[in-house]
C-alpha cells in the first residue's frame, strides 16, 4: 500500500512537533526542503543548592526533511551538503556539550539506485577538543513511500524503527 506523500509529511511533522521546534519560514527555494526541526535539551544536576552544580549536559538535534517525487544522486548530495553547511555553524561546543546530530531525511515516492547508494554511504563525524567538548554525527535516511522501505547510513540505523512505527500508524 503506497502512502500519499503530503499526508505522510503531515504525520512526520506532527511527530517531530512534540519535542522539536518546527521551522517552515525562510527556507531556501533551490532545495525541496519541506521543513526543519530543531531540538535543544539541557540537563543539570545540583548538590544541595543550585549554586553548586554537580554536572551539566547538553544535546541538540537539527532535522532537515526533504520531499520530492524522486531524488537523483546530484540532488541528494547537494541537499546533504546544504544541511551540513547550515547545521554545523549552529553547533556551539563547550565542556558540557555532549553531541549535536544533524539528521537528513529524504521522503519520496521512488529513489534512483545511485541516490540510495549516496544516502547509505554518506558519513560525517566531527569531534570537538578530542571529544571532550562533544561531537557531531550525520544521520541520513531515505523513506520510499511506494514500497514502504527505509534505508539509512550506519549512524542513522535507529531511524528504521521510528519510520516503521509511522508506517504502522498510517495504516490504522
PyMOL commands that place a pseudoatom at each C-alpha (Angstrom):
pseudoatom trace, name=CA, resn=UNK, resi=1, chain=A, elem=C, hetatm=0, pos=[0.000, 0.000, 0.000]
pseudoatom trace, name=CA, resn=UNK, resi=2, chain=A, elem=C, hetatm=0, pos=[1.517, 3.301, -1.093]
pseudoatom trace, name=CA, resn=UNK, resi=3, chain=A, elem=C, hetatm=0, pos=[1.170, 6.352, 1.081]
pseudoatom trace, name=CA, resn=UNK, resi=4, chain=A, elem=C, hetatm=0, pos=[0.371, 9.847, -0.081]
pseudoatom trace, name=CA, resn=UNK, resi=5, chain=A, elem=C, hetatm=0, pos=[3.475, 11.949, 0.421]
pseudoatom trace, name=CA, resn=UNK, resi=6, chain=A, elem=C, hetatm=0, pos=[1.773, 15.098, 1.766]
pseudoatom trace, name=CA, resn=UNK, resi=7, chain=A, elem=C, hetatm=0, pos=[-0.239, 13.130, 4.305]
pseudoatom trace, name=CA, resn=UNK, resi=8, chain=A, elem=C, hetatm=0, pos=[2.899, 11.289, 5.416]
pseudoatom trace, name=CA, resn=UNK, resi=9, chain=A, elem=C, hetatm=0, pos=[4.781, 14.597, 5.743]
pseudoatom trace, name=CA, resn=UNK, resi=10, chain=A, elem=C, hetatm=0, pos=[1.989, 15.953, 7.951]
pseudoatom trace, name=CA, resn=UNK, resi=11, chain=A, elem=C, hetatm=0, pos=[2.240, 12.899, 10.209]
pseudoatom trace, name=CA, resn=UNK, resi=12, chain=A, elem=C, hetatm=0, pos=[6.023, 13.255, 10.277]
pseudoatom trace, name=CA, resn=UNK, resi=13, chain=A, elem=C, hetatm=0, pos=[5.779, 16.940, 11.113]
pseudoatom trace, name=CA, resn=UNK, resi=14, chain=A, elem=C, hetatm=0, pos=[3.269, 16.265, 13.894]
pseudoatom trace, name=CA, resn=UNK, resi=15, chain=A, elem=C, hetatm=0, pos=[5.511, 13.598, 15.405]
pseudoatom trace, name=CA, resn=UNK, resi=16, chain=A, elem=C, hetatm=0, pos=[8.502, 15.944, 15.406]
pseudoatom trace, name=CA, resn=UNK, resi=17, chain=A, elem=C, hetatm=0, pos=[6.436, 18.877, 16.706]
pseudoatom trace, name=CA, resn=UNK, resi=18, chain=A, elem=C, hetatm=0, pos=[6.037, 17.138, 20.074]
pseudoatom trace, name=CA, resn=UNK, resi=19, chain=A, elem=C, hetatm=0, pos=[9.671, 17.806, 21.069]
pseudoatom trace, name=CA, resn=UNK, resi=20, chain=A, elem=C, hetatm=0, pos=[11.164, 19.900, 18.258]
pseudoatom trace, name=CA, resn=UNK, resi=21, chain=A, elem=C, hetatm=0, pos=[10.742, 23.477, 17.065]
pseudoatom trace, name=CA, resn=UNK, resi=22, chain=A, elem=C, hetatm=0, pos=[9.354, 23.290, 13.518]
pseudoatom trace, name=CA, resn=UNK, resi=23, chain=A, elem=C, hetatm=0, pos=[10.697, 25.894, 11.087]
pseudoatom trace, name=CA, resn=UNK, resi=24, chain=A, elem=C, hetatm=0, pos=[8.942, 26.381, 7.745]
pseudoatom trace, name=CA, resn=UNK, resi=25, chain=A, elem=C, hetatm=0, pos=[9.531, 30.073, 7.093]
pseudoatom trace, name=CA, resn=UNK, resi=26, chain=A, elem=C, hetatm=0, pos=[12.647, 31.328, 5.380]
pseudoatom trace, name=CA, resn=UNK, resi=27, chain=A, elem=C, hetatm=0, pos=[13.630, 28.007, 3.831]
pseudoatom trace, name=CA, resn=UNK, resi=28, chain=A, elem=C, hetatm=0, pos=[15.581, 28.124, 0.557]
pseudoatom trace, name=CA, resn=UNK, resi=29, chain=A, elem=C, hetatm=0, pos=[13.673, 27.565, -2.676]
pseudoatom trace, name=CA, resn=UNK, resi=30, chain=A, elem=C, hetatm=0, pos=[16.511, 25.795, -4.502]
pseudoatom trace, name=CA, resn=UNK, resi=31, chain=A, elem=C, hetatm=0, pos=[16.098, 22.651, -2.369]
pseudoatom trace, name=CA, resn=UNK, resi=32, chain=A, elem=C, hetatm=0, pos=[12.955, 20.526, -1.866]
pseudoatom trace, name=CA, resn=UNK, resi=33, chain=A, elem=C, hetatm=0, pos=[13.092, 21.214, 1.883]
pseudoatom trace, name=CA, resn=UNK, resi=34, chain=A, elem=C, hetatm=0, pos=[9.696, 20.543, 3.474]
pseudoatom trace, name=CA, resn=UNK, resi=35, chain=A, elem=C, hetatm=0, pos=[10.646, 21.710, 6.986]
pseudoatom trace, name=CA, resn=UNK, resi=36, chain=A, elem=C, hetatm=0, pos=[13.429, 21.875, 9.531]
pseudoatom trace, name=CA, resn=UNK, resi=37, chain=A, elem=C, hetatm=0, pos=[13.058, 20.707, 13.124]
pseudoatom trace, name=CA, resn=UNK, resi=38, chain=A, elem=C, hetatm=0, pos=[15.364, 21.876, 15.930]
pseudoatom trace, name=CA, resn=UNK, resi=39, chain=A, elem=C, hetatm=0, pos=[15.715, 20.146, 19.294]
pseudoatom trace, name=CA, resn=UNK, resi=40, chain=A, elem=C, hetatm=0, pos=[17.589, 21.520, 22.316]
pseudoatom trace, name=CA, resn=UNK, resi=41, chain=A, elem=C, hetatm=0, pos=[17.975, 19.704, 25.622]
pseudoatom trace, name=CA, resn=UNK, resi=42, chain=A, elem=C, hetatm=0, pos=[19.939, 20.661, 28.700]
pseudoatom trace, name=CA, resn=UNK, resi=43, chain=A, elem=C, hetatm=0, pos=[20.185, 18.586, 31.870]
pseudoatom trace, name=CA, resn=UNK, resi=44, chain=A, elem=C, hetatm=0, pos=[21.734, 19.788, 35.109]
pseudoatom trace, name=CA, resn=UNK, resi=45, chain=A, elem=C, hetatm=0, pos=[22.269, 18.172, 38.467]
pseudoatom trace, name=CA, resn=UNK, resi=46, chain=A, elem=C, hetatm=0, pos=[22.965, 20.083, 41.678]
pseudoatom trace, name=CA, resn=UNK, resi=47, chain=A, elem=C, hetatm=0, pos=[24.472, 19.238, 45.033]
pseudoatom trace, name=CA, resn=UNK, resi=48, chain=A, elem=C, hetatm=0, pos=[22.445, 20.651, 47.931]
pseudoatom trace, name=CA, resn=UNK, resi=49, chain=A, elem=C, hetatm=0, pos=[21.785, 24.053, 46.266]
pseudoatom trace, name=CA, resn=UNK, resi=50, chain=A, elem=C, hetatm=0, pos=[21.631, 25.412, 42.745]
pseudoatom trace, name=CA, resn=UNK, resi=51, chain=A, elem=C, hetatm=0, pos=[24.817, 27.358, 43.306]
pseudoatom trace, name=CA, resn=UNK, resi=52, chain=A, elem=C, hetatm=0, pos=[26.781, 24.083, 43.490]
pseudoatom trace, name=CA, resn=UNK, resi=53, chain=A, elem=C, hetatm=0, pos=[26.356, 22.460, 40.113]
pseudoatom trace, name=CA, resn=UNK, resi=54, chain=A, elem=C, hetatm=0, pos=[27.289, 18.759, 40.007]
pseudoatom trace, name=CA, resn=UNK, resi=55, chain=A, elem=C, hetatm=0, pos=[27.184, 18.452, 36.211]
pseudoatom trace, name=CA, resn=UNK, resi=56, chain=A, elem=C, hetatm=0, pos=[25.550, 19.828, 33.094]
pseudoatom trace, name=CA, resn=UNK, resi=57, chain=A, elem=C, hetatm=0, pos=[24.783, 18.042, 29.843]
pseudoatom trace, name=CA, resn=UNK, resi=58, chain=A, elem=C, hetatm=0, pos=[23.600, 19.446, 26.527]
pseudoatom trace, name=CA, resn=UNK, resi=59, chain=A, elem=C, hetatm=0, pos=[22.285, 17.541, 23.499]
pseudoatom trace, name=CA, resn=UNK, resi=60, chain=A, elem=C, hetatm=0, pos=[20.945, 19.094, 20.304]
pseudoatom trace, name=CA, resn=UNK, resi=61, chain=A, elem=C, hetatm=0, pos=[19.490, 17.863, 17.042]
pseudoatom trace, name=CA, resn=UNK, resi=62, chain=A, elem=C, hetatm=0, pos=[18.807, 19.550, 13.712]
pseudoatom trace, name=CA, resn=UNK, resi=63, chain=A, elem=C, hetatm=0, pos=[16.491, 17.648, 11.359]
pseudoatom trace, name=CA, resn=UNK, resi=64, chain=A, elem=C, hetatm=0, pos=[16.168, 18.519, 7.670]
pseudoatom trace, name=CA, resn=UNK, resi=65, chain=A, elem=C, hetatm=0, pos=[13.251, 16.860, 5.848]
pseudoatom trace, name=CA, resn=UNK, resi=66, chain=A, elem=C, hetatm=0, pos=[13.429, 16.914, 2.057]
pseudoatom trace, name=CA, resn=UNK, resi=67, chain=A, elem=C, hetatm=0, pos=[10.467, 15.796, -0.041]
pseudoatom trace, name=CA, resn=UNK, resi=68, chain=A, elem=C, hetatm=0, pos=[10.131, 15.183, -3.795]
pseudoatom trace, name=CA, resn=UNK, resi=69, chain=A, elem=C, hetatm=0, pos=[8.662, 12.714, -6.280]
pseudoatom trace, name=CA, resn=UNK, resi=70, chain=A, elem=C, hetatm=0, pos=[12.102, 11.175, -6.736]
pseudoatom trace, name=CA, resn=UNK, resi=71, chain=A, elem=C, hetatm=0, pos=[15.704, 12.029, -5.911]
pseudoatom trace, name=CA, resn=UNK, resi=72, chain=A, elem=C, hetatm=0, pos=[18.818, 11.800, -8.047]
pseudoatom trace, name=CA, resn=UNK, resi=73, chain=A, elem=C, hetatm=0, pos=[22.347, 11.460, -6.683]
pseudoatom trace, name=CA, resn=UNK, resi=74, chain=A, elem=C, hetatm=0, pos=[23.167, 15.090, -7.506]
pseudoatom trace, name=CA, resn=UNK, resi=75, chain=A, elem=C, hetatm=0, pos=[20.131, 16.401, -5.634]
pseudoatom trace, name=CA, resn=UNK, resi=76, chain=A, elem=C, hetatm=0, pos=[20.864, 14.129, -2.654]
pseudoatom trace, name=CA, resn=UNK, resi=77, chain=A, elem=C, hetatm=0, pos=[24.478, 15.317, -2.487]
pseudoatom trace, name=CA, resn=UNK, resi=78, chain=A, elem=C, hetatm=0, pos=[23.508, 18.990, -2.697]
pseudoatom trace, name=CA, resn=UNK, resi=79, chain=A, elem=C, hetatm=0, pos=[20.779, 18.584, -0.034]
pseudoatom trace, name=CA, resn=UNK, resi=80, chain=A, elem=C, hetatm=0, pos=[23.143, 16.835, 2.389]
pseudoatom trace, name=CA, resn=UNK, resi=81, chain=A, elem=C, hetatm=0, pos=[25.808, 19.464, 1.783]
pseudoatom trace, name=CA, resn=UNK, resi=82, chain=A, elem=C, hetatm=0, pos=[23.251, 22.221, 2.423]
pseudoatom trace, name=CA, resn=UNK, resi=83, chain=A, elem=C, hetatm=0, pos=[22.238, 20.585, 5.723]
pseudoatom trace, name=CA, resn=UNK, resi=84, chain=A, elem=C, hetatm=0, pos=[25.865, 20.321, 6.830]
pseudoatom trace, name=CA, resn=UNK, resi=85, chain=A, elem=C, hetatm=0, pos=[26.695, 23.871, 5.749]
pseudoatom trace, name=CA, resn=UNK, resi=86, chain=A, elem=C, hetatm=0, pos=[23.631, 25.240, 7.528]
pseudoatom trace, name=CA, resn=UNK, resi=87, chain=A, elem=C, hetatm=0, pos=[23.753, 23.000, 10.617]
pseudoatom trace, name=CA, resn=UNK, resi=88, chain=A, elem=C, hetatm=0, pos=[27.441, 22.951, 11.562]
pseudoatom trace, name=CA, resn=UNK, resi=89, chain=A, elem=C, hetatm=0, pos=[27.754, 26.714, 12.273]
pseudoatom trace, name=CA, resn=UNK, resi=90, chain=A, elem=C, hetatm=0, pos=[24.836, 26.345, 14.718]
pseudoatom trace, name=CA, resn=UNK, resi=91, chain=A, elem=C, hetatm=0, pos=[26.798, 23.828, 16.818]
pseudoatom trace, name=CA, resn=UNK, resi=92, chain=A, elem=C, hetatm=0, pos=[28.256, 25.563, 19.868]
pseudoatom trace, name=CA, resn=UNK, resi=93, chain=A, elem=C, hetatm=0, pos=[30.669, 23.124, 21.536]
pseudoatom trace, name=CA, resn=UNK, resi=94, chain=A, elem=C, hetatm=0, pos=[31.693, 23.668, 25.144]
pseudoatom trace, name=CA, resn=UNK, resi=95, chain=A, elem=C, hetatm=0, pos=[32.663, 21.471, 28.079]
pseudoatom trace, name=CA, resn=UNK, resi=96, chain=A, elem=C, hetatm=0, pos=[29.040, 20.479, 28.830]
pseudoatom trace, name=CA, resn=UNK, resi=97, chain=A, elem=C, hetatm=0, pos=[28.117, 19.753, 25.196]
pseudoatom trace, name=CA, resn=UNK, resi=98, chain=A, elem=C, hetatm=0, pos=[27.571, 16.018, 24.642]
pseudoatom trace, name=CA, resn=UNK, resi=99, chain=A, elem=C, hetatm=0, pos=[26.503, 15.830, 20.993]
pseudoatom trace, name=CA, resn=UNK, resi=100, chain=A, elem=C, hetatm=0, pos=[24.641, 17.530, 18.180]
pseudoatom trace, name=CA, resn=UNK, resi=101, chain=A, elem=C, hetatm=0, pos=[23.148, 15.290, 15.500]
pseudoatom trace, name=CA, resn=UNK, resi=102, chain=A, elem=C, hetatm=0, pos=[22.305, 16.521, 12.030]
pseudoatom trace, name=CA, resn=UNK, resi=103, chain=A, elem=C, hetatm=0, pos=[19.561, 14.352, 10.543]
pseudoatom trace, name=CA, resn=UNK, resi=104, chain=A, elem=C, hetatm=0, pos=[18.755, 14.499, 6.840]
pseudoatom trace, name=CA, resn=UNK, resi=105, chain=A, elem=C, hetatm=0, pos=[15.549, 12.707, 5.845]
pseudoatom trace, name=CA, resn=UNK, resi=106, chain=A, elem=C, hetatm=0, pos=[14.505, 12.180, 2.222]
pseudoatom trace, name=CA, resn=UNK, resi=107, chain=A, elem=C, hetatm=0, pos=[10.829, 11.335, 1.657]
pseudoatom trace, name=CA, resn=UNK, resi=108, chain=A, elem=C, hetatm=0, pos=[9.961, 10.297, -1.892]
pseudoatom trace, name=CA, resn=UNK, resi=109, chain=A, elem=C, hetatm=0, pos=[7.730, 8.060, -3.947]
pseudoatom trace, name=CA, resn=UNK, resi=110, chain=A, elem=C, hetatm=0, pos=[10.810, 6.498, -5.586]
pseudoatom trace, name=CA, resn=UNK, resi=111, chain=A, elem=C, hetatm=0, pos=[14.597, 6.749, -5.495]
pseudoatom trace, name=CA, resn=UNK, resi=112, chain=A, elem=C, hetatm=0, pos=[17.220, 6.235, -8.147]
pseudoatom trace, name=CA, resn=UNK, resi=113, chain=A, elem=C, hetatm=0, pos=[19.656, 3.454, -7.267]
pseudoatom trace, name=CA, resn=UNK, resi=114, chain=A, elem=C, hetatm=0, pos=[22.691, 5.743, -7.137]
pseudoatom trace, name=CA, resn=UNK, resi=115, chain=A, elem=C, hetatm=0, pos=[20.794, 8.200, -4.900]
pseudoatom trace, name=CA, resn=UNK, resi=116, chain=A, elem=C, hetatm=0, pos=[20.079, 5.415, -2.407]
pseudoatom trace, name=CA, resn=UNK, resi=117, chain=A, elem=C, hetatm=0, pos=[23.730, 4.391, -2.513]
pseudoatom trace, name=CA, resn=UNK, resi=118, chain=A, elem=C, hetatm=0, pos=[24.761, 8.001, -1.823]
pseudoatom trace, name=CA, resn=UNK, resi=119, chain=A, elem=C, hetatm=0, pos=[22.401, 8.222, 1.178]
pseudoatom trace, name=CA, resn=UNK, resi=120, chain=A, elem=C, hetatm=0, pos=[23.549, 4.920, 2.680]
pseudoatom trace, name=CA, resn=UNK, resi=121, chain=A, elem=C, hetatm=0, pos=[27.271, 5.543, 2.135]
pseudoatom trace, name=CA, resn=UNK, resi=122, chain=A, elem=C, hetatm=0, pos=[27.385, 9.169, 3.320]
pseudoatom trace, name=CA, resn=UNK, resi=123, chain=A, elem=C, hetatm=0, pos=[29.281, 9.614, 6.592]
pseudoatom trace, name=CA, resn=UNK, resi=124, chain=A, elem=C, hetatm=0, pos=[30.264, 12.620, 8.626]
pseudoatom trace, name=CA, resn=UNK, resi=125, chain=A, elem=C, hetatm=0, pos=[31.532, 12.898, 12.173]
pseudoatom trace, name=CA, resn=UNK, resi=126, chain=A, elem=C, hetatm=0, pos=[33.330, 15.723, 13.900]
pseudoatom trace, name=CA, resn=UNK, resi=127, chain=A, elem=C, hetatm=0, pos=[34.647, 15.766, 17.444]
pseudoatom trace, name=CA, resn=UNK, resi=128, chain=A, elem=C, hetatm=0, pos=[35.461, 18.902, 19.378]
pseudoatom trace, name=CA, resn=UNK, resi=129, chain=A, elem=C, hetatm=0, pos=[38.583, 19.022, 21.574]
pseudoatom trace, name=CA, resn=UNK, resi=130, chain=A, elem=C, hetatm=0, pos=[39.192, 15.265, 21.230]
pseudoatom trace, name=CA, resn=UNK, resi=131, chain=A, elem=C, hetatm=0, pos=[35.502, 14.619, 22.077]
pseudoatom trace, name=CA, resn=UNK, resi=132, chain=A, elem=C, hetatm=0, pos=[35.855, 16.334, 25.454]
pseudoatom trace, name=CA, resn=UNK, resi=133, chain=A, elem=C, hetatm=0, pos=[33.522, 19.046, 24.151]
pseudoatom trace, name=CA, resn=UNK, resi=134, chain=A, elem=C, hetatm=0, pos=[31.223, 16.628, 22.355]
pseudoatom trace, name=CA, resn=UNK, resi=135, chain=A, elem=C, hetatm=0, pos=[30.769, 15.511, 18.787]
pseudoatom trace, name=CA, resn=UNK, resi=136, chain=A, elem=C, hetatm=0, pos=[28.522, 15.858, 15.743]
pseudoatom trace, name=CA, resn=UNK, resi=137, chain=A, elem=C, hetatm=0, pos=[27.162, 12.988, 13.631]
pseudoatom trace, name=CA, resn=UNK, resi=138, chain=A, elem=C, hetatm=0, pos=[25.332, 12.996, 10.309]
pseudoatom trace, name=CA, resn=UNK, resi=139, chain=A, elem=C, hetatm=0, pos=[22.331, 10.648, 10.157]
pseudoatom trace, name=CA, resn=UNK, resi=140, chain=A, elem=C, hetatm=0, pos=[20.824, 10.157, 6.685]
pseudoatom trace, name=CA, resn=UNK, resi=141, chain=A, elem=C, hetatm=0, pos=[17.560, 8.381, 5.891]
pseudoatom trace, name=CA, resn=UNK, resi=142, chain=A, elem=C, hetatm=0, pos=[15.676, 7.572, 2.694]
pseudoatom trace, name=CA, resn=UNK, resi=143, chain=A, elem=C, hetatm=0, pos=[11.958, 6.815, 3.011]
pseudoatom trace, name=CA, resn=UNK, resi=144, chain=A, elem=C, hetatm=0, pos=[10.357, 5.157, -0.023]
pseudoatom trace, name=CA, resn=UNK, resi=145, chain=A, elem=C, hetatm=0, pos=[6.592, 5.568, 0.311]
pseudoatom trace, name=CA, resn=UNK, resi=146, chain=A, elem=C, hetatm=0, pos=[5.623, 3.245, -2.570]
pseudoatom trace, name=CA, resn=UNK, resi=147, chain=A, elem=C, hetatm=0, pos=[7.467, 0.232, -1.184]
pseudoatom trace, name=CA, resn=UNK, resi=148, chain=A, elem=C, hetatm=0, pos=[7.330, 1.292, 2.493]
pseudoatom trace, name=CA, resn=UNK, resi=149, chain=A, elem=C, hetatm=0, pos=[11.073, 0.828, 2.804]
pseudoatom trace, name=CA, resn=UNK, resi=150, chain=A, elem=C, hetatm=0, pos=[13.631, 2.781, 4.784]
pseudoatom trace, name=CA, resn=UNK, resi=151, chain=A, elem=C, hetatm=0, pos=[17.372, 2.994, 4.136]
pseudoatom trace, name=CA, resn=UNK, resi=152, chain=A, elem=C, hetatm=0, pos=[19.844, 4.686, 6.471]
pseudoatom trace, name=CA, resn=UNK, resi=153, chain=A, elem=C, hetatm=0, pos=[23.539, 5.213, 6.859]
pseudoatom trace, name=CA, resn=UNK, resi=154, chain=A, elem=C, hetatm=0, pos=[25.188, 3.310, 9.755]
pseudoatom trace, name=CA, resn=UNK, resi=155, chain=A, elem=C, hetatm=0, pos=[24.819, 6.249, 12.153]
pseudoatom trace, name=CA, resn=UNK, resi=156, chain=A, elem=C, hetatm=0, pos=[21.094, 6.539, 11.455]
pseudoatom trace, name=CA, resn=UNK, resi=157, chain=A, elem=C, hetatm=0, pos=[20.015, 2.932, 11.869]
pseudoatom trace, name=CA, resn=UNK, resi=158, chain=A, elem=C, hetatm=0, pos=[17.785, 3.914, 14.803]
pseudoatom trace, name=CA, resn=UNK, resi=159, chain=A, elem=C, hetatm=0, pos=[15.558, 5.723, 12.301]
pseudoatom trace, name=CA, resn=UNK, resi=160, chain=A, elem=C, hetatm=0, pos=[14.340, 2.449, 10.741]
pseudoatom trace, name=CA, resn=UNK, resi=161, chain=A, elem=C, hetatm=0, pos=[12.244, 1.544, 13.777]
pseudoatom trace, name=CA, resn=UNK, resi=162, chain=A, elem=C, hetatm=0, pos=[10.947, 5.119, 14.018]
pseudoatom trace, name=CA, resn=UNK, resi=163, chain=A, elem=C, hetatm=0, pos=[9.648, 5.083, 10.447]
pseudoatom trace, name=CA, resn=UNK, resi=164, chain=A, elem=C, hetatm=0, pos=[8.248, 1.559, 10.754]
pseudoatom trace, name=CA, resn=UNK, resi=165, chain=A, elem=C, hetatm=0, pos=[6.127, 2.894, 13.633]
pseudoatom trace, name=CA, resn=UNK, resi=166, chain=A, elem=C, hetatm=0, pos=[4.990, 5.800, 11.457]
pseudoatom trace, name=CA, resn=UNK, resi=167, chain=A, elem=C, hetatm=0, pos=[4.073, 3.379, 8.646]
pseudoatom trace, name=CA, resn=UNK, resi=168, chain=A, elem=C, hetatm=0, pos=[2.028, 1.226, 11.003]
pseudoatom trace, name=CA, resn=UNK, resi=169, chain=A, elem=C, hetatm=0, pos=[0.318, 4.308, 12.467]
pseudoatom trace, name=CA, resn=UNK, resi=170, chain=A, elem=C, hetatm=0, pos=[-0.622, 5.424, 8.944]
pseudoatom trace, name=CA, resn=UNK, resi=171, chain=A, elem=C, hetatm=0, pos=[-2.233, 2.049, 8.203]
pseudoatom trace, name=CA, resn=UNK, resi=172, chain=A, elem=C, hetatm=0, pos=[-4.637, 2.317, 11.125]
for i in range(1, 172): cmd.bond("trace and resi %d" % i, "trace and resi %d" % (i + 1))
show_as sticks, trace
zoom trace
